[in-house]
Amino acid sequence: MTETTTGTAKVTLPADDQILITREFAAPRHLVYRAWTTPELVKRFWAGHRGTMRSVEIDLRVSGRWRYVLDANGGFEVAFHGEYREIVPNERIVSSEVYETPGASDDDAAITTTTFAGSGERTSLSILMETGSREVRDAIIESGMEGGMQEQMDLLEELAASLA
């Protein structure tokens, strides 16, 4: 059996307006990418253990839009949306990301670059989020995002490995 990497995502802050998440997966790159970009599969990992995915819309093309809606434990909705800016299948996705809160606009979007690297049965995933300001970056970090992200990444690894 391949050794898993449960709970090993690392969060660093390379610049005042950036969050970098890195994690290695015990699954081939094309399967991690497939799980990341297929709506039915995203529904199975994206919420971690924090709720249930109500909706996952993915129009995976440059200028295509995406939207995720989570019914969170505790009875409230969490939603994000964005637009794809660059797509290199199995390698890289660049998109905008907006957390849907009252008053939020696409002008406030973070830019997220997700990179899939590796060969064989291992994949290195890196997610660089450029938030536009230190205040936004710090608010994201202080929101408790890391706990949910660790759950999400563990489920993503299990799912991608199961697709083999």
N, C-alpha and C positions, 0 to 999 in steps of 0.2 A: 504494500500500500504506500502511496505517495504521502510524504509528510506534509501536513497542512500548516497554515500560518496564522491560526486563530488569534485575533486581537493584536496583530502586529503592525497595523497601519501607523505611520509616523506623521505627525503634523508639525511643520516648521513654518516660520515666518521670515521668508527671505528678504522682504522689503516692507516698508511701512504700510503698503496697500496690497500685500500679497499673502495668501495662504497656500502652502504646498502640502499636499497629502501624497504619500508614497506607500506602496504595499506590494509585496510579492505574493503571487498566487500559485498554488499547486494545480494548475490547469493550463492548457495550451492557449496561446494568445488569441487565436481565431474564435475560441469558445468563450473567452472572457468578453471579447468584443461583441459576439453574438448576443450574449446575455445582457450586455449594456445597451444594446440598440434594438431589441425586439420587445414590443409592448407587453406581450403576454409573459415574457420572462422578467422584465423590469418589475412587473406587479408582484413577483415572488420574492424580491430581495430589497427593493428600494426603501421600504418603510422600516426595515430592521424589525425590531419587536415593539415598535412605537405606535402601531395602528394598522389600518388596512388601506390598501390602495383602492380608491374609488375609480380613478381614471388615469390612464397613461396614453397620451397621444404623441406619436413620433412620426414626423414627416422628414425622413432622413435624406435630405438633399440640401445643397447650399441654398440659402434663403428659406428653407423649410422651417416650420415651427414645431416646438415641442411644448407639452404641458403635463404636469404631474399633480394629482390631487390626492391627498392623504386624509382619511378620517382618523384623526389621532386618538389614542387612548386618552380619555378625559373629555371626550365629546366635542372637540373643535376641529376645524378644517385647516389644513396646511397646504398651500398651493404654490407652485413655481412654474414659470414659463420662460421661453427664450426662443432664439432663432439661431440656426446653424450657419456659421460663417465659413467654415472649412471642414472638409471631410476627406480623409485618406483611409479607405477601408482597412480595418485590422491594425491601423497605426496611430491615427490622430483624429481628434474631433475638436474643433474650436466653436464655441457657441456663447451667446449671451445668456444671462441668468437673472431673473427678477423674482424675488420673494414677494408674493402678492399680499401686501398689507394695504390698509387704507392710505390713499395718497401716493402709492408707489407707481412709478411710470417706467417705461422702457428706457428713458433717459438715465435712470439710476442703475441700469444693468451692470452686473459684474461680467467680466469676460473670463470664461473657463476654458483652459486647454487641457484636454485629457489625452494622454499618450499611452499606448499599449506597446510594450517592447518585450523581447524575449524569443526563445526558440525552444523546441521540444515541448516538454511537459510543464514549463515554468513561464510565468508572465510577470513582468514588472509594470505596474500601473502607476502613473503619476498624474495628479490633478492639480494644476496651477490656477488659482482663482485670483484675478486682479480686481480688487473691489473699488478702486477709485479714491479711497481715503483710509487713513489709519483708523478713524472713528468707525467706519463701516466694518473694516476688518476686525477690529476689537469686539464690536457688537456680535458678529458672527461667532467668534471664538467663545465669547462669554454666554452665548445662547445655550451652551451644552451640546453643540453639534458633534463634538468628538465621540461621545458615548453612542449616539445613534449611528454615526458613521462607522464605528468599529463593528456594531451589529450588522449594518448593511454590508460591509466588506466581507464579513464571515459568511453571510448568506450568499453573497455573490460567488465566493469561492466554491462553496458546496454546490451551487446551481451549475456553474460553469463546468466543474469536474463531472457532474452527473450527465452532462450533454455528450460526453465522449462515447 
